[in-house]
Amino acid sequence: MKISEMKPEERPREKMAEKGARALGTPELLAIILRTGTGRKNALEIASELLASAGNSLAGLADFSVDRMKEIKGIGTDKAISVAAAMELGKRFVYEKSTCKKESVTCAGQIFDIMFPVMKGLSHEECWIFFLNRANYIIAHEMLSSGGMTATVLDVKIIIRKALEKKAHGIILVHNHPSGNPMPGSADVKQTMMLKKAAETFEISLVDHIVISDDRYYSFADEKLYSANTTCDQWKK
């Protein structure tokens, strides 16, 4: 059945115009983005198939490439790009909203709350850096690198240079483990100690290194996984 043949109150666009976006199910919202269907399936049916292929999960769909979406009959390059753009906007909205408050960072959980929407569902590793001022306010944050399934690249020189440019007094490193296990590996520990040593040379504190995996995280500072003479006084300022 074509969407135009459905009752007005059942059509996604008309339903949204009358009741608002929250009244629509996820397939209905996707159908609006897709706009049109094919001769055999309407946009709502194609949207439902696309969502099902992602395990009925927006997190799964957000990780789909344009080519992966195009495997669904009725979705061409234009439709796939529209969906990918919508997913990216959703991520950025959550990320922007979560970081809008000006408050001092006092625990790893605050950084996790900011980064969880960004890293949720990723099938590859990403490394991010937060720059803090003397009062532990976030000056800036950005992605440093995007790696493969099991590793990402950490360039200590680039991190220190960026911290100096921003006149940061502290930095927090964040990366994800797609495996589902947030426990740091030997490479994570080694890179963390290298960064900590380099930062101290310029009187910059490595406040924490947080590893995020699904809905869990591991904090080097909380677990005191630094050298024996390291303290976490930065958190207490």
N, C-alpha and C positions, 0 to 999 in steps of 0.2 A: 504494500500500500504506500502510495506517495504521501509525503507529509502534508501536502496541500489537500489531500482527501481526508485527513484526520479532522476530528472535531477541533474547532478553534482553541478551546481550552486545553487541548492535548498537544498542540504544536509547540515545540520548544521556544520559538521566538515570541509567539503571542503569550505564552505562559509566563515568560520572563518579563515581558512588558507589563503584564497585569499584576504579577505577584512578586517579582524580584528574583534575582539570581539564586538566592538561597532556597527557593521553592523547587528548583530543578535538581534532578539527579545528575551524577557525573556524566553518564552517556548523553543526556540531553544538552549539557553544556558543551560537550565535545561536538555534538551534532551542529550546534550553532557555529562553531569554528570551522567545521567542514563545509558548511553551507549547503552543498548539494550531494545527491547520491548518484546512483547509476540507474540504468534501465531496470535492473533486477532488485536493487536494494536502495532504500532511502538513506538519508544521512544518519538517522538515528540507529538504523541497523548496522551501518558501517562503523559508527562510533562504538557501538556495543561490542562488535567483533574486535576492534582495535584494542579496547580496554581489556577484553578477555584474553587477548594474546599477551598482554602485559601482566597477567595474573590478577586482573581486576584491581590493580594497584596503580595509583598515580605515581608513586615512587618508581615503580617498574617502568611506567610509560616515560617518565622524565629521563630515563637512561637510554631510551630508544634513539637510535640514529635516524636520520631522514630515510636512509636506504632501508632500514628495518621496518619503518612504518609503511613504506611503499610496497612491501610484500603483501599487504592487505589489499585485496581487490577493491577498486574504487578510490584508492588513495594514491594520488600522483604527487609529483614534486611540490606543487603549490600548496596542496592540502597538508602534506607532511611538514613543510616549512612553517605553515601557520600554526600547527599544533606544537612544534618544537619551540616556536617563539612564545606561545602562550605559556608553556611549561617554564621557560626561562624567566618570564615576567613574574610568574607566581613565586619562583624561588627568590627573585630579587626583592619582591614585596615583603616576604616574610623576613628576609635578611635585613632589609632596611628598617622595618618596623621594630625588630628585636634590638637594634643598636641605636635607636633614636634617643634613649634616655642618657643624660649626662650623670654618671655615677661612678664612684671609685670601684675598681675591680678588687674584690676581697677574697674570692675563692674560685676554684677551677670550674665549679658548676655554672657560674655566670658565662664563662666562655663557651662551655658546652651548649648552653641554651641558645647562644648566638649561632654557633656553627652547626648544630644538629640539623636544622632545616636545609643547610647548604650541602652537607655531606651525606645526608640520608639517601640510601639507595644507590650510591656510586659503586661502580664495578671496578674502578681504578683508584689509585692513591693520589691524593692531592695534599700539598703542603701549604699552609697559610701562616702568616706572621702578624702579630698584633704589636703595635708600638704604644708604649705608655709614657705619660709624663711623670713628674715627681710625685704627684698626688694619686698615681695609678689610674688616671683617666685615660681612655683610649684615644690616642691622637689619630691613628689610622690603622687600617688592616687591609691586607691584600694577599692574593694567591701568589706563592713563590714558584710553584712548579706543579705539573700534572704528570703522573707517571703511569706505569703499567699496572698489572694485577697485583704485584707483590712488592713494588718498590717505587719510591719517588726520589727526586734529586734534591739534595740540600747543599747549597753553595754558601759557605760561611762568609766569604768575602763580600758577596752581594748583600747578605743580611746586615752585616756590620756597616757597610756603606749606606744602606737605606736608613738604618737607625741613626747614624750620624747626621744625615741630611735632614731628618725629621727632629733632630735634637732630643731623641728619646732617652729616657733614664732607665727604662725597662722594656723587655721584649717577652712575648709569649709565643712559643712555637706550637702549631696545631697540625696534626695530620691524621688521616684515617686509615683503618685496616679493613678492607672489603671482606676479609675472611670471617669476620664476626667475633674475633678474639682481640680485645684491646691491649693485651699484655705486650709490652715492648720487646723487641728482639735484640740480639746483641748489636746489630747495626744501629738500631735506634739509640741505644745507650751510648755507643761510641760517638755517634754524630752529635748527640746532646752534650757530651763532655767537651767535644771539640769546640762547639759553639759557645758553651759557657766560658771556657778558657779564653777564647778570642774576645768575647764581649767584655770580660773583666779587664782586659788590657786597655780598653777605652772607657772604663768605669761605667759600663752598661750592665745591668743585672738581667740575667736570664731567669725571669720570674718563674716560669713553668714550661714544661713541654707536655702537651695533652694529646693523648691518642684516643680517637673516637672510633667506635665500631658499633654499628646499629644504634641501640638506645643506651649504650654503656660507654664509659670513658675511663682512661687511666691517667692519673696526674703524677708526674715525676715529683712535684713539690709535695703533694699529699703523702706520697709513699717514701719521700726523702731519698729518692733514687739518684742522688748526686754523690759527690765525694764526701768523705766522712766529716770534713770541716765546714760543709755547706750549711747555711741556715736559710729559713724561709721568712726572714724579717720583712722582706718586701711586701708580703701579704698583709702585714700588720700595720703598715703606715697609714 
